[in-house]
Amino acid sequence: MTLPDTRPLSPAPSKCSLEMLTHHYGDVYEHSPWVAEAAWQHGITEAHDTPDGLAELMGLMLQQASSEQQISVIRAHPDLAGKAAMAGELTQDSTSEQAGAGLDQCSPDEFARFEYLNETYKEKFGFPFVIAVKGLDRHAILAAFEARLHNDIATERRTAIEQIIRIARFRLISRLAGS
């Protein structure tokens, strides 16, 4: 369990216009600024001026979204150690996160395993495998990948959404002044 992060974000989300909020925080959900827009429309208060506060509200917006919207957010995520990573086509956040987990240092056999698992997973579920890689290494990620292939689609969609919310929280924490 992680401790709550109560340091204030800058700019304070409660003081942001819709445009400011989406400019500063709209990309914490991969290619899905509508999540920040939904949070702003829901109502952002001073309680949402910390990474945990804003992550909680934005996560709630994603959890309350239609299954089509949720699938769209999941599909916005790149394959782990996939072709986009190899070609340098990931967002800055995704590049940093994957490198932090050592996915840029995979052996040829590990890359082949990731490629196989990415394709098998997408074929079964219709969306890419998503996991918050912070604090994990490539071996732990591969193990989680293989374990989650046994889930049913409803369980896996919920798990992917939970992981995306964790990713967003980590991204908000990394944006703190001085981080």
Summary of the structure (lengths in Angstrom):
residues: 179
radius of gyration: 16.4
end to end distance: 21.3
largest distance: 49.4
contacts: 537
relative contact order: 0.15
helix: 63%
strand: 0%
